[in-house]
Amino acid sequence: MALTIRSIPVLKAQEASAFVSNATAQSSKKATIDFSKQSEQASKILAKAKLK
């Protein structure tokens, strides 16, 4: 039993520019999470287990 292939929607004009601006804004926010505490805890665990 075969499934039909659906067409991929294409963004044009204003929708495309809005999508690009939203994607750019979101990609600039991706580095706002600080994992230094978790990294320090992981290092302590690995040192205690003598894996690091």
C-alpha positions in Angstrom: 0.0 0.0 0.0 1.6 3.2 -1.1 1.2 6.6 0.5 0.7 9.7 -1.6 3.5 12.3 -1.7 2.4 15.6 -0.4 3.6 18.8 -1.9 5.9 21.0 0.1 4.4 24.5 0.7 6.4 27.4 -0.7 6.6 30.7 1.1 6.5 33.8 -1.1 6.8 37.5 -0.7 5.8 38.7 2.8 5.5 35.3 4.3 9.1 34.4 3.2 10.6 37.6 4.6 8.7 37.2 7.9 9.9 33.6 8.1 13.5 34.7 7.5 13.4 37.5 10.0 11.9 35.2 12.7 14.5 32.5 12.0 17.3 35.1 12.3 15.9 36.4 15.6 15.6 32.9 17.0 19.0 31.8 15.9 20.6 34.8 17.7 18.9 33.7 21.0 20.3 30.1 20.8 23.4 30.8 22.8 21.7 32.4 25.8 21.7 29.2 27.9 24.6 28.9 30.4 25.6 25.3 31.1 28.6 26.1 33.2 27.1 24.8 36.4 26.1 21.5 34.8 29.5 21.2 33.2 31.2 21.7 36.6 28.9 19.1 38.2 29.7 16.6 35.5 33.4 17.2 35.9 33.1 16.5 39.6 31.2 13.3 39.0 33.8 12.1 36.4 36.7 13.0 38.8 35.1 11.1 41.6 34.6 8.1 39.3 38.2 8.5 38.2 37.1 8.8 34.6 38.6 12.2 34.0 
